[in-house]
Amino acid sequence: MNRISLSLRNNMNQKFDFLPHKLTKDEIALAPSNWIKPLRSYRIKRLRAIWLEDERPSYYTLLTAVMAAIAKKDRHLIDIASQLTKGNMPEYIYQSLVGIALCDMGFKEEGLAMEREAVRLKPSHSNLLSLAADTDDLDEKEELAKKVLNENSKDSDALQHLAYAKYFKGKRQEAERLFDEILKNEPNNIGALEFKGNICLDRKGYDKALEWYLKVKLKPKPISLQFKICRCYYLIGKIRKAKKIAKKIQDKISLVYDLEMSIDKADELLTGILNS
């Protein structure tokens, strides 16, 4: 590479210096299950941002920043990317992407407001499903899922959100039927497998819950899922296996937002396992 080409490449990279060069497996494991596979392609997305958007940072720049922020738990990365990219892509894409990231990082109120604005601007299936995934309002979740299912009755994400809403509304048999329907068509569906495990855990069927959790094929395995597996091993008496996982994840548990219990409670449980 000649000096001129090298100089041009260095100048291109400077604008993107705020983006980490790579994400470690430990950082990726901190993310929710649905982000694990996308985060593994981080380096490719970063290169696309650098080479395709040098003059006008846009979608790939924001997407890469969002991915890094979720893995590293660093909102500042999103704030920098927002300054570089806002106005350079359709507003609904900006609102949706940043909103999803903020929800997954624990800034729920702000994130949901942005996702609802994205739906207002463009009520596409992807925007409807993103909002359905993040809202805690079960009626809203069900309504959004049904809007998508009215046009595509086999959409697995919509079926999953509908099942989730029904389960927590007390319609548990109907919810389980929907999860079974998803798994019939997609045996490796991560969300459905994990929720089937959650159902068994709620019923104190710890062996069966563990069986479902171990069917989730993700590398690296998310800390939130490792925590559930750890609990199951402990509750069925496999203390050595439980302690091995607890020792590995305890110092990371405070950085995880999708535990379905408070961080203090999770840390207390892990401490109890390690001291048993």
N, C-alpha and C positions, 0 to 999 in steps of 0.2 A: 504494500500500500504506500503510495507516494505521500509527501508531506502535506500537499494541498488536501488530498482525500482524508488524511488523518485529522487535519485541522477542522475540516467540515464536520467530520463525525464527532469530534470532541465538542464542537459548538452545539450540535444537535442534542447530545446527551446532557448538557448542562441544564437545560430547561426541565429535565426529568430526574435531576439528581435527588429530588425529595422522595422518589419512589425506591424502595429497597430493591437490590439486585435480585434477591431470591427470598423465598420463605422456607423456613426449616420445617421438618416433619412435626416437631413439638409445637410450633406455632400453628400449623394447619390443624392439628388435633384439638386446639382450643375452640375451633369454629363449630357451629351447629352441623348436624349430619348432612343437611342439604347443600352445604358449602364445600364439603371435603373434596369431591371430584373437581369442581370448578377451580378450586385453589391450587390443585396440582398442575394446572396449565398456566399458572401465574407468569412464569418467565416468558412464555410465548406471547401472552397479552401485553406484557411490558414492552417487548420488542416491537410489536405492532404499533403501540402508541408512539414509540420513538421514531420509527421509520415512516409511518403513515401520517402522523399528526404534528410534525415538527413546526410547521407554519401556523397551524390552527388546532391546538389541542381540543379534542372532542370526546367522543364516546369511549374509545379505548383508554384514553388517559384517565377519565373518570372511573371506568370499570376497574382498571388496574389499581387505582388509589383505594377504591372501595374494598377490593380483595385484600390489599395489604392492611388496611385499617381493621378489617374484621379479624384477620389472623394475629395482628400485633396489638390489637386493642388500643389503637391510636387514632382518635377522631381528627387530630390535627392534619392528618394526611388527606382526609376528605375536604377539610376547609381549604387547603392549598389547591387541590384539584378543582374545587368549585370556583375559585377565583380565576383559574386558567380556562375553564371550559364553559361556564354558564353563558348561554346565548349562542353557543356554537353547535347546538344540537336541538332537536325539538324539545320544547319545555316539558312535555309529559314524560319523556325518557329521563330527563334530568331529575324531575320530581320523584319518579318511581325508583330510580336506582339509588339516589341518596336516601330516600325514605326507607327502603328495604334495609340498607346498611345501618341506619340509625336505630331501627327497631331491633336488629340483631345485636347491636352493641349496648342495648339497654336504654336508649333515648326514645322510649316508646311513644310518648305523646307527640313529640316533634316529628318523629318518623311517620306515624299514622296520618298526621295532618298533610304531609307531603304525598303520601300514597293516595289519600282521598282526592287530593288535587289532581294527581295523575289520572285517576279514574274519571274525574269530572271532565278533564281535557280530552281524554281518549279512553272510553270504556272497552278496551280490548280485552280478550281473554287473559292475556298475560298480566295486565294491570289488575283485573278483577281477582285473579287467583293470588297475586302477591298480597293484596289487601286482605283477602280471606285468610291467608296463612298467618298474618300478623295481628289481626284484630282479636281482642279478648271478648268482644261482644258476640255472644253465640247466635243471636238473631241475625246480626249483620253477616257473620260468617256463613250461616245457612243460606241466607238470601243471595249472597254473592256466588256461592257454589251452584245454586239452582239456576242462576242466570246463565252460567256456562253450560250446565248440563242440559238446559233447554235447547241448546244448539249442538251439543256433542255429548250424548248420554254416556259415552264410555271414557270421558276424560278422567284419568286416574287421580290427578291432583284435585279436581273438583269433588270427586267421590270421596277422597280422603278428608277434605275439609267438611263436607256434609256429614260424614261418619263421626268426625271429631265433635261437631256441634251436637249431634243427636246423642252421643255417648254422655256428654256432660249435661244434657237436658234430661237425662234419665231413661232415654230410649235405647237401652244398651243392646238388646237383641237385634234391633234394626241396624245399629251401628256395626255390630260384629258381622252381620250379613254383608254390609257394604265393604268392610275390610276383606272379607273372604272373596267377594267378587273381584276386588282389585288384585288379590294374590292369585286368583284363578287365571287372570289374563297376564299378570306380571309377577311371577313367583319371587323375583328378587327385588320387588319394590321396597325401598329402604324405609320409607315412612310407615307403610302398612305393617311390615315385619316388626318394627320397633313398637308400634302402638299395640299390636297383638301381645307383645311382651308386657307392655304396661297394664293391659287388661288382666293378664294372669297375675301380675304382681299385686294389683289391687285386690284380687281374690285370694291372695296368699298361696297361689300355686307357683311356688318359687322355682321348682324344677322345670316346669313348662315355660315360665317366663324366661329362664336362662336359655332354654332351647331356642326360643324365638330370637332373643338378642344375639345369640351366637350365629344365627343365620344371616345377620347383616354383614355383608362383605364390603368393608371399607378399609382402605389403607391410606394414611394412618387411621386407626380407630379413634373416633372423637372421645374426648375426655368424658363428656356427658354419658356416652354409652358405656364406657369403661366403668364409670361409677355405678351404673345399674347392674352390670355384670358382677362387680365387686360385692354389692349388696346381696345378690342372689347366692353367690358362693358362700357368703357368711351365713345366710339364713338357712342353707341346706347343710351346713356343718363342714363345708370345705374351707376351713379356716386358713390353711397355708396359702391356698390360691387367692383367697380374699385379701390376706395381708400383703401378698406380693403386688397386687394391683393398687391397694391403698397406699403403700409406700411410694409407688411410682407417681401417683396422681395428686397426693395431698397438697403439695406445694403449688399446684396449678389450679386447684378447684376454685379459688377465689376469682379467677379470670373467666369463668364459664357462666354464661347467662341463661342457658336452657336446661337447668337441672330439675325443673318442676318442683323445687323446694328452695328455701332460703339457703344462701351460701353458708351461714352460720350453722344451720342444721346439718348440712352436708358435711361440713368440717367436723362437727361433733360426732357424726356417725363414723367417719373415717378414723378419728382419734380412738373411738371405742373399739373399732376393729383391730387397730394396731396394738392396743393395750390389752386385748383379750388373750 
